[in-house]
Amino acid sequence: MIGKLFLCATPIGNLDDITLRVLDTLKTVDLIAAEDTRHSIKLLNHFDIKVPMTSYHEFNKIEKAKILVDKMLHGTNIALITDAGTPGISDPGEEIVRQAYDAGIEVTSLPGPAACITALTMSGLPTRRFAFEAFLPTDKKERAMIQQELAEETRTIILYEAPHRLQKTLQELFEILGNRNITLCKELTKRHENAFRTTLEKAISYYEINEPKGEYVLIIQGKSHQEIIQEQQAQWNDISIEEHLQIYLEKNMSKKDAMKAVAKDRGISKRDVYQALL
């Protein structure tokens, strides 16, 4: 009989956030694959879980996933846990999930804490649409490319950042995105949990005086539709209304329809267009 892979969400700070289902699963599987066994042993000891552990992390994820998949094919039930939160979110979990499916192994995810969702819901920024980017790449070219994409993102943006890189990241975001609203969350679910609602510009000034401490989740306001409209209108400022009108007339539009199109492009009234042409 083939084993099964259980993705078990573990607390991101407060141990009381673990679910009864996760506890039951961790106690009954044959093996627990952990991102850092030295870290996870504290969790298992706290809940008196005696199941053996093995390491599964970023640096062994491909070869170790093959070994674990082979074990499951021979009947071993395995629970995957990360250092904190839900496996597969900004960690190597996705690799073993892919290999498990390729091998015909059943995979199930036991829901629970995730820092990105916890921070989003307490950010005070729009939650209906969001883009999760996790940690920005360290490679300069790739990092710049991602940041340029984020500059046009209309959804709420979620990033992770370490304290020693926070000030640099905030400065880069301010230069590329402009002065967006941002909520910086840290110590989530812990005693000193904090959600700092501010702007990118003010955040930069704040952390020049106050040293960043702890891991951060950055929730950043997306580009507004009003900004997009203003940028679209501004692109016509380099040519006159007469030249603008001529573009549409050359497309065989009637003068009336061309004037309507010019007014719409520029965000002005048809009367303004008419007066300019006079």
Residue pairs with C-beta under 8 A, 6 or more apart in sequence:
1 75
2 72
2 73
2 75
2 104
2 105
2 106
3 30
3 71
3 72
3 73
3 74
3 75
3 76
3 77
3 78
3 105
4 72
4 77
4 78
4 105
4 106
4 107
4 108
5 72
5 78
5 80
5 96
5 97
5 100
5 105
5 106
5 107
5 108
6 25
6 29
6 77
6 78
6 79
6 80
6 108
6 110
7 79
7 80
7 86
7 87
7 88
7 93
7 97
7 107
7 108
7 109
7 110
8 22
8 25
8 26
8 79
8 80
8 81
8 87
8 110
8 112
9 19
9 22
9 85
9 86
9 87
9 109
9 110
9 111
9 112
9 113
9 114
10 18
10 22
10 40
10 43
10 81
10 82
10 84
10 85
10 112
10 113
11 17
11 18
11 43
11 84
11 112
11 113
11 189
12 84
12 85
12 113
12 114
12 115
12 118
12 188
12 189
13 84
13 187
13 188
13 189
13 190
13 193
14 189
14 190
15 43
15 46
17 112
17 113
17 189
18 43
18 47
18 112
19 110
19 111
19 112
21 110
22 110
22 112
23 47
23 49
25 79
25 110
26 32
26 44
26 47
26 49
26 51
26 79
26 81
27 49
27 51
28 77
29 51
29 77
29 78
29 79
30 51
30 76
30 77
30 78
31 51
31 52
31 53
31 54
31 68
31 71
31 76
31 77
31 78
31 79
32 40
32 44
32 49
32 51
32 52
32 53
32 54
32 78
32 79
32 80
32 81
33 53
33 54
33 55
33 56
33 64
33 68
33 78
33 79
33 80
33 81
33 96
34 40
34 53
34 54
34 55
34 56
34 81
34 82
35 55
35 56
35 57
35 81
35 82
35 83
35 91
35 92
36 55
36 57
36 83
37 53
37 54
37 55
39 83
40 53
40 81
40 83
41 53
43 49
43 81
44 50
44 51
44 53
51 79
54 64
54 68
55 64
56 64
56 65
56 68
56 80
56 92
56 96
57 64
57 92
58 91
58 92
61 92
61 95
61 96
62 95
64 96
65 95
65 96
65 99
65 100
66 99
68 78
68 96
69 96
69 99
69 100
69 103
69 105
71 78
72 78
72 100
72 103
72 105
73 103
73 105
80 87
80 93
80 96
81 87
82 89
82 91
82 93
83 91
84 113
84 115
85 112
85 113
85 114
85 115
86 109
86 111
86 112
86 113
86 114
87 93
87 109
88 94
88 97
88 109
89 114
89 116
89 132
89 134
90 116
90 134
90 135
90 160
97 107
100 107
101 107
113 189
115 160
115 188
115 215
115 217
116 132
116 134
116 158
116 160
116 217
118 185
118 188
118 189
118 217
119 158
119 183
119 185
119 188
119 195
119 217
119 219
120 127
120 130
120 156
120 158
120 219
121 127
122 183
122 185
122 195
123 156
123 183
123 185
123 195
123 197
123 219
124 183
124 195
124 197
125 156
125 181
125 183
125 219
125 220
125 221
126 156
126 221
126 222
127 156
129 154
129 155
129 156
129 222
130 155
130 156
130 157
130 158
131 150
131 153
131 155
131 156
131 157
131 158
131 222
132 158
133 146
133 150
133 157
133 158
133 159
134 158
134 159
134 160
135 159
135 160
135 161
135 162
136 143
136 146
136 147
136 159
136 161
136 169
137 143
137 146
143 172
147 172
147 173
147 176
147 177
148 176
150 157
150 173
150 176
150 177
150 220
151 176
151 177
151 223
152 223
153 222
153 223
154 222
154 223
154 224
154 225
154 228
155 222
156 219
156 220
156 221
156 222
157 218
157 219
157 220
157 221
157 222
158 217
158 218
158 219
158 220
159 169
159 217
159 218
159 220
160 215
160 216
160 217
160 218
161 169
161 215
161 216
161 218
162 215
162 216
163 211
163 212
163 213
163 214
163 215
163 216
164 212
166 207
166 212
166 216
167 204
167 207
167 208
167 212
169 218
170 200
170 203
170 204
170 207
171 204
173 180
173 200
173 218
173 220
174 200
174 201
174 204
177 200
177 220
177 223
178 200
179 199
179 200
179 201
180 199
180 200
180 220
180 221
181 197
181 198
181 199
181 220
181 221
182 197
182 198
182 199
182 200
182 203
182 218
182 219
182 220
182 221
183 195
183 196
183 197
183 198
183 218
183 219
184 195
184 196
184 198
184 203
184 216
184 217
184 218
184 219
185 193
185 194
185 195
185 196
185 216
185 217
185 218
185 219
186 193
186 194
186 213
186 214
186 215
186 216
186 217
187 193
187 194
187 214
188 217
196 203
196 206
198 206
200 220
229 267
230 267
232 265
233 265
233 266
233 267
236 244
236 265
236 266
240 276
241 262
241 266
241 273
241 276
241 277
242 276
242 277
244 262
244 265
244 266
245 255
245 258
245 259
245 262
245 273
245 277
248 257
248 258
248 261
248 262
249 255
249 258
253 261
259 270
259 273
259 274
259 277
260 270
262 273
263 269
263 270
263 272
263 273
266 273
